[in-house]
Amino acid sequence: MGVEFSPEQKDFAAAVAAFAKREAGTREQRDALTEHDKEQHNPGVYAKMAELGWLGLTIPEEYGGSAASMVDMCILLEESLRGMLPIGAIGPTLITGGAYAKFGTEAQKDNVLRGIVRGASQSISMSEPEAGSDVGNLSTKAVKTADGWLINGQKTWCSNAHISENILLVARTSKEGGKHEGLTMFHVPADTPGLQITPIELMGNQTETNDLYITDCVLPEDAVVGEEGNGWRQLMTGLNFERLILAAMSLGAAERAFEDTIAFVTQRKQFGRPVGSFQSLRHRLADLATEIECTKLLIYSVAREADANPNKVLAREASMAKLKATETSKRVALEGMQMMGGYGYAREFDMEKHVRGALVSTIFGGTSEIQRDIIGRTLGL
């Protein structure tokens, strides 16, 4: 039983795992790299991964990448998160890069995709205060002018905008038709005048996501990414890619939380023996191990289907992968905290960090409720 990888893929997974252990294998290393867990992204570690060619894994060869498979991408993300590498920008960057690879102009691709390969972060901004799960309700407005575009509005929950070179911004260019009509993607360099990036303080005093305030932001005519008014359909074509990225990251996080739990319960003693030897904990851990294995099989099955049918939107399958992985990660982390007792809450151990990360994973990139709704609709409900 298990996921079958080629010898090259097994070697790649081992290489990423070894890199993670070398660069961030101890708590002291991770604290130094993240300012004691305040920053979720370390440019130095990210640059080393760029030098190894790993950040260009999904980038077309003509822009310096490897054009590797979705399976390869999932391996990279799973092992990176399992090894707790502080590379918080990798998910948004790869998601953003996928959109540029499909719809960007040659100049945009040359800028953004080559930037990803060399280690630059990129962000995508859709959500607004009144448009989260309901992206079609966004109101940030882009008006065509004689010289280009004038944009005004507010965005929120834009991951890693404060460390990104560019932001792929979704704005409304027309109110004609349904609410999903008239949306357009724009290429916005992060230093564009009129764009204010304000970090949102998160649980654990982390800095990861941002509000964007856009006031009379002027963009050139060629800032449109893809087709004017076709932003929603363009977003939908990237669902396989985005949700597999998030699923693979959650799988790695779940595996690490499980491993940390096993390490604790085999060492911690109560009533004269390791707490993991008690049946109630053994059974819970057996269930978690089964859930993780099921999750892994699902994710790599969807990744292989996406590789075999690159132009097919796997709405049900991709949503199932994202739903299963994030909910499993949440369950594993919360169960781990419970089994560790008070130590699960202590900064001395990583479990409280696992819990924070797992909880938010069921919210970003489409909540678990939205994933269930999508799956239900594919069933004709």
Phi, psi and omega in degrees: 000151177129172180279132180269123176244153174288162177305322179294320180291323176296319178295321180295314179301318180295322180294317179294318179298318180294320177298314181298318180295321181290319186272328186217034186282345180241159178296323180297319177297314183294322178297319180292324183283338187241013184053051181059047172075013176282316179262132183264359183225128178248113182301328181294313177297319181297320179295323177295322177292325176296318179298328178281353179086005185286329182287339178266015185305317183263002183275139178304149185299326182294348178248019175095003182266191183251347182052043182282177185277168175295326177299315178300318179299317180296323177299312180302312184289318179301309183290327178295316181285325176299323179274004177057038175294133181279075182231058185300339183278351189294320181297302178302325181294313180294322178297314179296316180300324178299322179291318179295320180299326182276322193236349184289156172287170179300319180295319179294317178297317181299322180287304190282311185292318175294328176297319178299316181300321182274357174111012178279145177270149178226155181227158174235138185233113177241312189297148175224167180306328180247015181213084177257270175297329179267073184300328181297348181269007184295150186234356175306128193249133175243120182248130180286134179239181180296331184254352182162243184222145175241121186241136176221142178155187179226135174243160178216165179057041178268103185293129172064019177301327184290347179238012185263152175281323183221155177235128174271104189259131176258122182227164179268126178250352179201148176255006179283146180081194179289174186293341178269358176270157174077018176261141184223143175270139179232142174272116184234106173302141187295340180264017180296130177303140181095353178256117178250125181252119184237114181299145174259124179285128186249172173309135182082011179060034181273153174242107184218326185233165194216156163269144174242126176250118188245111185236112180048049180278119184262126178237149178290164182300326183274017177282346179295133177255113183088224185250132177303131178082358185249021185299321182296314180295323178295319178298319183295329180290344181263008185298317180305311184296309183299312186286330174291323176302309182294323180293315181296321178295318179292326176300311179300319179295320179295317179299319180292318179298321178295314179298320179293324178294314179301316180300322182287311188288343176275346180253324183287128182247139172217144181056032172085006179207163180301138183296335178291348180277349178284140188301322184298321179283320179304315182293320179295320179291326176296319178296318180295319178299321179293317179297319179295318180295318177299318179298316181297317179298319180295312184300312183286336173293316178293320179298318179292323177295320178293322177295322182285332182228072189297338182260002181267129177276113182266068187302310181294310186295316180294321178293322177299317180297314180295316180298308184297316184293315183288321178291325176294317178300318179297315181296315181298315182294316180293320176295320179298317178298317180297318181290334178276351180065220181300329180294337178294337179267348188278142177294346179299330181246165183273354188298322180296328174291319177302319181296314180301314181293321182290322180298314183287338181295336178277000181249309186285158179068022184101113184298165177300325179295320178294319179299318179296322179296317179298314179300317179299319180293326177291343177268006180080020183261000000 
